[in-house]
Amino acid sequence: MIELEVTVPSGPGARLVLRPRRAMTAGQFTGLFVALSLAAFTVACFAWWSQGNVLAPVFALLDAAFIAAVLRWVWRQGERFEVIAVDPRHLEVRRSAQSGPAFEAHPYWVRVSVAGAEGRERVLLGSQGRQVEVGSFLPPGERLELAARLKELLASASGRCRDQDHTLG
């Protein structure tokens, strides 16, 4: 998901906040965990009662713990984000997992590139021999939209017209 925050309404500064799309809400994740755990415990209790398998409830408990850990990991992956701040003198990329900026440059020298095959596009920002990939967790269509928005923001921030090239290579 791409959120555009205009820092100064009349100026060229802006921030893009990139977040992965969530398929479920926290309540739906909890409901999924409960449903999967209940199904495992129901089968385990039936196996114990009808077949005498005394280890089935223990394995159901281990299964529930594994399901909880995996769902927690999936939820945490949805909490990551990237912030791309652009103003006339500075472009900065920050990631949720890093304390400092992942990339900094003057917007006039930054170039946008889309690399990779169809459906596996990568959006790269490059300047002075350095490159960084942005929006890697976005779906392919949103990555292309991100590249277009970045080109517009860079054109606005650097004072170029939109027709000038903002691509690498």
N, C-alpha and C positions, 0 to 999 in steps of 0.2 A: 504494500500500500504506500502510495506517495502522497505526503501532505506538504503543501506549499504554505510557508509562513512568510508574509512580506514584512520585512523589518522596518522599512520606512515607506509609508504609502505613496509618497510622491517620488521616491528615489529608486535606484536600480538594485538595492540590496534585498536579498531574500535568503531564506533557509528552506532546504528540502529535508524533510524527515522521512526516512525510509524504514518501514516495518514490514515483516512478513505477514501475510494474511493468516488469520486464525480460522480454522475450520469449525471450531466449537467454542462455546463459552465455558467458563469455569464450572458452571452447574452441569452442563452437558458432559464434560469430562468426568465429573463426579458420578453422574448417572451411568455413564459407560463403565466406570470401574465397579460400581455396585452391581450392575447387571452381569458383567463378566465373572465377578467373584461369586455371586449367587449361583450362577450356572455351574461353576466349578465345584462349589460346596454341595450343591444338590446331587451332582453325579457322584461325588466322593462319598456322600452319606449313603446313597443308594448302593454303591459298591461295598461299603462297609457292612450295611445292614443285610443285603441279600447274598453277598458272596463272602463275607467275612474278611474282606481286605482292610485290615486295621491301619495300614499305612496310607490309604487313600486320603483321609482327612489331612494328614501331615503334608502330602504332596499338594493338596488343594490350598493349604495355607502358604506353602512356598510359591505356588503359582500366583496367588493373590499378591504376595509381596513383590514378585517379579513384574506383574502387571502394573502395580502402583509405581514402581521405580521407572518403568518405561514411559508411562503416561506423564509422570513428573518431568522426565527428561524432555519429552515432546513439548510440554507446556513451557519449559524454560527456554527451549529453542525459539519459541514464539515471542519471547520478551526482548530479543536482541533488536538493535536498531543502528542506523547510520544517520548522521547529520551532515549535510553539505551546505556550508554557509558561503555565500557569494556576495561581495560588495565591490565597488570600483577598484579597491586596492588589494584585495585579499580573497583567496579561495581556500577553504579549509574543509577537510573531511575528517570527521570524528566517528569512532565506533564505540559501542557500548562496552566491549571487552577490553578496550585500551584506555589508559589514563591520558595520554597525550594525543595530538593529532596524528592521523595515519598519513596525511598528505597535506602540504601547504604550498601555495604558489601564487604568483600574480595572475589574475584572470586573463590578462592580455596574452600570456604565453601558454596558457592551458589549452590543450586540444582534446577533443572527445573522439573516441574510436569505438566501433562496435565490431568485435572479432568473434569468430566461431561460426559453426554451421547453423542453419535455420532451426529454431527451437532450442538452441544451446548458445545463444548470443551472450557475449560478455561485454559489459560497458566499462571502458577503460578511460581514465583521465591521465594525461601525460604532460610533463613539462620538464625541460632541462635534463632529459635522459632518465627521468623517474616515471614510473607508472603505478597506478593503483586501480584495482577493480572495485567498482561500487555496485550495490544492488544485487549481489550474487544470490540472495535469497528470494528475489522477486521472480514471478513467473515471466516467461519470455515476452509476452505482449507488453507487460509493464516495464521491462528493461528497455524496449525500444522507445516507449513513451518517456522514460527517464532520460535517454540519450537526447531526444528532441527537446525536452525541457532544459537540460543542461546547456545545449547549444544556444537556446534563446536567452538563458540567464547570462551566459558568458558574453554573448553579443551585446546585451544590454549593459553589463558591468564594464566591459572593456571599451565601449563606445563604437564598436563596429556595427555595420548594418547586418541584418539577418542573412543576407546572401553570401557574405564572406565565409570562407572555409574555416571551420572549427574542428576539423578532423585531423587525425594523425596520418602520416605517410602520404 
